Amino acid sequence: MEKNNIKQIIRPTLKDQIYESLKNAIVNLELQPGQRLNDNKLAEQFAVSRTPVREALKRLEDEGLVEAFPGSSTRVTELVEEEAKHAFTVVAALHALATKLAVPKMTDIDFAKLEKINHSLAEALDSKDSNRAINADEHFHQVFLTVAGNIEIDKALERIVPKIHRLTLKKFDSVDSWTSINHHEEIIIACKKADKEKAAHLVEDNWLTLGRLLSEVES
């Protein structure tokens, strides 16, 4: 038989689709902290049996986004700010590492992407569009993750970032996010100079500053 590079297409399972849907709703605060989740009602909403719903909820429980009480109910995990503060420290370190790995491989195309995204962030802040601003900030740092190409960093962040995303979304309007624009500009300059150590330090400080600003805002 002639060999080729055609591979079988892997389709997401029902539990994966339900997991992604619920996770997005939790992370974006569409499902509020403390809100109860009824697997029967969710199964009806998704038009599926209870099995894939339960499997999705179990995965979310393992990631700390929902909590189950035996013989009682399942609910969205409360937003514990102290845990989010610790998460910011880890996220900052992981992004700094990704930056250090990425800078030597970055091209003019990557620099242009960073500048364009930072411009979009400024526009979002000027129009007071919190969701767009948060997405732009995440896209800015995603450039480094993509160039770094380290799957272990990606996996670690995928598990931790939801914990800080909820806090960021909840308090974003109450902090001076314009500081990120200047931070990003300094990061881009360091990248263009191929100074990976300085760029990594600036990225880490950028995340830690956001965490500090959010922690200073009263709930």
C-alpha positions as CSV (number, residue, x, y, z in Angstrom):
1,M,0.0,0.0,0.0
2,E,1.3,3.5,-0.9
3,K,2.2,5.5,2.2
4,N,0.9,9.1,2.6
5,N,0.6,11.7,5.3
6,I,-3.2,11.6,5.5
7,K,-4.3,11.1,9.1
8,Q,-7.6,10.3,10.7
9,I,-9.5,13.3,11.7
10,I,-10.2,13.3,15.4
11,R,-13.6,14.7,16.2
12,P,-14.3,16.2,19.7
13,T,-16.5,13.9,21.8
14,L,-19.7,15.1,23.4
15,K,-18.1,15.4,26.8
16,D,-15.3,17.5,25.3
17,Q,-17.7,19.9,23.7
18,I,-19.8,20.1,26.9
19,Y,-16.6,20.6,28.9
20,E,-15.4,23.5,26.6
21,S,-18.9,25.1,26.7
22,L,-19.1,25.0,30.5
23,K,-15.5,26.1,31.0
24,N,-16.0,29.1,28.8
25,A,-19.2,30.0,30.6
26,I,-17.4,29.7,34.0
27,V,-14.3,31.6,33.0
28,N,-16.3,34.4,31.4
29,L,-18.6,34.7,34.5
30,E,-21.7,33.7,32.5
31,L,-22.0,31.0,35.2
32,Q,-21.4,32.9,38.4
33,P,-19.2,31.7,41.3
34,G,-21.3,29.7,43.7
35,Q,-24.0,29.0,41.1
36,R,-25.5,25.5,41.3
37,L,-25.2,23.2,38.3
38,N,-27.9,20.5,37.9
39,D,-26.7,17.7,35.6
40,N,-30.3,16.9,34.6
41,K,-31.0,20.4,33.5
42,L,-27.7,20.7,31.7
43,A,-28.3,17.4,29.9
44,E,-31.7,18.9,28.7
45,Q,-30.0,22.1,27.6
46,F,-27.3,20.2,25.6
47,A,-29.8,17.7,24.4
48,V,-27.7,14.8,25.6
49,S,-27.8,12.1,28.2
50,R,-26.4,12.8,31.7
51,T,-23.3,10.7,31.2
52,P,-21.2,13.2,29.0
53,V,-22.4,16.0,31.3
54,R,-21.2,14.2,34.4
55,E,-17.9,13.4,32.7
56,A,-17.4,17.1,31.8
57,L,-18.3,18.2,35.3
58,K,-15.8,15.7,36.7
59,R,-13.1,17.2,34.5
60,L,-14.0,20.7,35.6
61,E,-13.9,19.5,39.2
62,D,-10.4,18.1,38.7
63,E,-9.4,21.6,37.5
64,G,-10.9,23.4,40.4
65,L,-13.6,25.2,38.5
66,V,-16.5,23.3,40.0
67,E,-17.0,21.6,43.3
68,A,-19.2,18.6,44.0
69,F,-20.8,17.8,47.4
70,P,-21.7,14.1,47.8
71,G,-25.4,13.5,48.1
72,S,-26.0,17.2,47.6
73,S,-25.1,19.4,44.6
74,T,-22.5,20.6,42.2
75,R,-21.7,24.3,41.9
76,V,-19.2,26.7,40.3
77,T,-16.2,27.2,42.6
78,E,-16.2,30.4,44.5
79,L,-13.7,33.0,43.4
80,V,-11.0,32.8,46.1
81,E,-8.8,35.9,45.6
82,E,-5.9,34.5,47.7
83,E,-5.7,31.5,45.3
84,A,-5.8,33.8,42.3
85,K,-2.9,35.9,43.8
86,H,-0.8,32.7,44.0
87,A,-1.8,31.8,40.5
88,F,-0.6,35.2,39.2
89,T,2.9,34.4,40.5
90,V,3.0,31.1,38.7
91,V,1.5,32.5,35.4
92,A,4.1,35.4,35.5
93,A,7.0,32.9,35.8
94,L,5.7,30.7,33.0
95,H,5.1,33.6,30.6
96,A,8.6,34.9,31.5
97,L,10.1,31.5,30.6
98,A,8.1,31.4,27.3
99,T,9.4,34.8,26.5
100,K,13.0,33.8,27.1
101,L,12.6,30.9,24.8
102,A,10.7,32.9,22.1
103,V,12.9,36.0,21.8
104,P,15.8,34.4,19.9
105,K,13.4,33.0,17.4
106,M,11.2,36.1,16.8
107,T,11.1,37.9,13.5
108,D,9.9,41.2,12.1
109,I,6.5,39.6,11.5
110,D,6.2,38.8,15.2
111,F,7.2,42.3,16.2
112,A,4.5,43.7,13.9
113,K,1.9,41.4,15.5
114,L,2.8,42.6,19.0
115,E,2.6,46.2,17.9
116,K,-0.8,45.7,16.2
117,I,-2.2,43.9,19.2
118,N,-1.0,46.6,21.6
119,H,-2.6,49.2,19.4
120,S,-5.9,47.2,19.6
121,L,-5.5,47.0,23.4
122,A,-5.2,50.8,23.5
123,E,-8.3,51.2,21.3
124,A,-10.3,48.8,23.6
125,L,-9.2,50.7,26.7
126,D,-10.1,54.0,25.1
127,S,-13.6,52.7,24.3
128,K,-13.8,51.0,27.7
129,D,-14.5,47.6,26.2
130,S,-13.2,45.3,29.0
131,N,-13.7,42.0,27.1
132,R,-11.9,43.2,24.0
133,A,-9.1,44.7,26.2
134,I,-8.6,41.4,28.1
135,N,-8.6,39.4,24.9
136,A,-6.1,41.8,23.3
137,D,-3.8,41.4,26.3
138,E,-4.0,37.6,26.2
139,H,-3.3,37.7,22.4
140,F,-0.2,39.8,23.1
141,H,1.3,37.2,25.4
142,Q,0.1,34.4,23.2
143,V,2.5,35.5,20.5
144,F,5.4,34.5,22.8
145,L,3.8,31.2,23.7
146,T,3.3,30.4,20.0
147,V,6.9,31.2,19.0
148,A,8.3,29.4,22.0
149,G,6.4,26.3,21.0
150,N,6.8,24.6,24.4
151,I,3.8,22.4,24.9
152,E,4.4,21.8,28.6
153,I,4.2,25.6,29.3
154,D,1.0,25.7,27.3
155,K,-0.5,22.8,29.3
156,A,0.4,24.3,32.7
157,L,-1.1,27.7,31.7
158,E,-4.3,26.1,30.4
159,R,-4.9,24.7,33.8
160,I,-4.0,27.9,35.8
161,V,-5.1,30.8,33.7
162,P,-8.9,30.3,34.2
163,K,-8.3,31.0,37.9
164,I,-7.0,34.5,37.2
165,H,-9.2,35.2,34.2
166,R,-12.3,35.3,36.4
167,L,-10.7,37.7,38.8
168,T,-9.4,39.9,36.0
169,L,-12.9,40.0,34.3
170,K,-14.5,40.8,37.7
171,K,-12.2,43.7,38.6
172,F,-10.7,44.9,35.3
173,D,-12.8,48.1,35.1
174,S,-11.5,49.2,38.5
175,V,-7.8,49.2,37.7
176,D,-5.6,51.5,35.6
177,S,-4.9,49.1,32.7
178,W,-3.1,51.8,30.7
179,T,0.1,50.8,32.4
180,S,0.1,47.6,30.3
181,I,0.4,49.7,27.1
182,N,3.7,51.1,28.3
183,H,4.9,47.8,29.6
184,H,4.1,46.1,26.3
185,E,6.0,48.8,24.4
186,E,9.1,48.2,26.6
187,I,8.8,44.5,26.0
188,I,8.7,45.0,22.2
189,I,11.8,47.2,22.3
190,A,13.6,44.5,24.3
191,C,12.5,41.8,21.9
192,K,13.8,43.9,18.9
193,K,17.1,44.2,20.6
194,A,17.1,40.4,21.1
195,D,17.5,41.0,24.9
196,K,15.7,37.9,26.1
197,E,16.6,38.4,29.7
198,K,15.2,41.9,29.9
199,A,12.1,40.9,27.8
200,A,11.4,38.0,30.2
201,H,11.9,40.3,33.2
202,L,9.5,42.9,31.8
203,V,6.9,40.2,30.9
204,E,7.0,38.8,34.4
205,D,6.7,42.3,36.0
206,N,3.8,43.0,33.6
207,W,1.8,40.0,35.0
208,L,2.8,40.7,38.6
209,T,1.7,44.3,38.3
210,L,-1.7,43.3,37.0
211,G,-2.0,40.9,39.9
212,R,-1.1,43.5,42.4
213,L,-3.5,46.1,40.9
214,L,-6.4,43.6,41.0
215,S,-5.6,42.6,44.6
216,E,-5.8,46.3,45.7
217,V,-9.4,46.6,44.4
218,E,-12.0,45.8,47.0
219,S,-14.6,43.1,46.0
